[in-house]
């Protein structure tokens, strides 16, 4: 059944990890592994697959995806700060007034950038302790990245509409992350 197959793959994976660390000095009995596989997989096993041992993936790809998404999201934050339109080069007073008007947006950018930086650091530190990823870890990470990716929107919403609802939406987004 599916659980037998899972248990076999789980056992083989950890035995291989232990062998890499030098805990086990004997190689696995490939014949016994193949017999167990044939019981669980039936006749679907191809001849060239008999010497392969299936493992859970390491977290490298998850970390790469997360790092890329954090980089993109943190870059998108700057797009909420717009340059003034229609000002001539000699209008220094208008530029100062415009920059003063932009202070809440710049503050928001800095705060959200630091929040995302803290999330990224926590994510990075968390994956120092996670050796392997199964589907559960993958889906939890995808859900986390979903909420990270909407952070620029909810942050911009809270600056443009400083009402209670927008602030609650941003706060929920940060809380869920």
C-alpha positions in Angstrom: 0.0 0.0 0.0 1.0 3.7 -0.1 2.1 3.6 3.6 4.5 0.7 3.0 6.0 2.5 0.0 6.3 5.7 2.1 7.9 3.8 5.0 10.4 2.1 2.7 11.5 5.4 1.0 11.7 7.1 4.4 13.8 4.3 5.8 16.1 4.2 2.8 16.6 8.0 2.8 17.6 8.2 6.4 19.9 5.2 6.1 21.6 6.8 3.1 22.0 10.1 5.1 23.5 8.2 8.0 25.9 6.4 5.6 27.0 9.7 4.2 27.9 10.8 7.7 29.8 7.6 8.4 27.3 6.2 10.9 26.7 3.1 8.9 29.6 1.4 7.2 27.7 -1.2 5.2 26.0 -0.5 1.9 22.3 -1.3 1.6 21.2 -4.6 0.4 20.0 -3.6 -3.1 18.3 -7.0 -3.7 16.2 -6.6 -0.5 15.3 -3.1 -1.4 14.2 -4.1 -4.9 12.1 -7.0 -3.5 10.4 -4.6 -1.1 9.9 -2.1 -4.0 8.4 -4.8 -6.2 5.9 -5.7 -3.4 4.8 -2.0 -3.2 5.2 -1.0 -6.8 4.2 -4.2 -8.5 5.3 -4.7 -12.1 5.7 -1.0 -12.8 9.4 -1.0 -11.9 11.6 -0.8 -15.0 14.8 -2.8 -15.2 17.0 0.3 -15.2 15.3 1.6 -12.0 16.2 -1.4 -9.9 19.5 0.1 -8.6 18.0 3.5 -7.8 17.0 4.5 -4.3 14.3 7.2 -4.0 15.0 9.9 -1.5 13.2 12.9 -0.1 14.7 16.1 -1.6 16.9 18.4 0.3 15.8 21.9 0.9 18.1 23.6 -1.6 15.4 24.2 -4.2 12.9 25.5 -1.6 15.5 27.9 -0.3 16.3 29.1 -3.8 12.7 29.7 -4.6 12.1 31.5 -1.3 15.2 33.7 -1.8 14.1 34.6 -5.3 10.6 35.5 -4.2 11.9 37.6 -1.3 14.2 39.4 -3.6 11.4 40.2 -6.1 8.9 41.2 -3.4 11.5 43.5 -1.7 12.3 45.0 -5.1 8.6 45.6 -5.8 8.2 47.7 -2.7 10.2 50.6 -4.2 7.6 50.9 -7.0 5.2 52.4 -4.5 7.4 55.5 -4.4 6.6 57.5 -7.6 8.7 60.3 -9.1 6.9 63.7 -9.5 5.3 64.3 -12.8 5.2 67.7 -14.6 7.8 69.6 -12.5 10.5 71.7 -14.1 14.1 71.4 -13.0 14.1 74.8 -11.3 11.1 74.0 -8.9 13.1 73.2 -5.8 10.3 74.3 -3.4 7.8 72.1 -5.2 10.3 69.2 -5.0 10.7 69.7 -1.3 6.9 69.8 -0.8 6.6 66.6 -2.9 9.2 64.8 -0.8 7.5 65.9 2.4 4.3 64.4 1.0 6.2 61.2 0.2 7.4 60.7 3.8 4.6 58.3 4.8 5.3 56.2 1.6 9.0 56.2 2.3 8.4 55.3 6.0 6.2 52.5 4.8 8.8 51.2 2.4 11.5 51.1 5.1 9.3 49.5 7.7 8.0 46.8 5.3 11.4 46.2 3.9 12.7 45.6 7.4 9.8 43.3 8.2 10.4 41.3 5.1 14.1 41.2 5.9 13.2 39.8 9.3 11.0 37.2 7.7 13.7 36.2 5.3 16.3 35.9 8.1 13.8 33.7 10.1 13.1 31.6 7.1 16.8 31.2 6.5 17.5 30.2 10.1 14.6 27.8 10.1 16.0 25.9 7.1 19.3 25.4 8.9 17.4 22.9 11.0 15.2 21.3 8.3 17.2 18.6 6.5 14.6 17.2 4.1 11.4 18.4 2.7 8.3 16.4 2.2 5.0 17.6 0.7 3.8 19.1 3.9 6.9 21.3 4.2 6.6 22.3 0.5 2.9 23.3 0.9 3.6 25.2 4.2 6.4 27.1 2.5 4.2 27.8 -0.6 1.5 29.2 1.7 4.0 31.3 3.5 5.4 32.7 0.2 1.8 33.5 -0.9 1.4 35.8 2.0 4.9 37.2 1.6 4.1 38.0 -2.0 1.0 40.1 -1.3 2.8 42.2 1.4 3.6 45.1 -1.1 -0.1 45.3 -2.0 -1.3 45.3 1.6 1.4 47.8 2.6 0.5 50.2 -0.2 -3.2 49.8 0.7 -2.5 50.8 4.3 -0.6 54.0 3.2 -3.1 55.0 0.5 -6.1 54.3 2.6 -5.1 54.9 6.3 -8.5 53.7 7.5 -8.9 51.0 10.0 -9.8 48.3 7.4 -6.6 48.7 5.4 -4.5 48.7 8.5 -6.2 45.5 9.7 -5.6 43.8 6.3 -1.9 44.7 6.4 -1.6 43.6 10.0 -3.3 40.3 9.3 -1.0 39.8 6.3 2.1 40.4 8.5 0.6 38.2 11.3 -0.1 35.3 9.0 3.5 35.5 7.7 
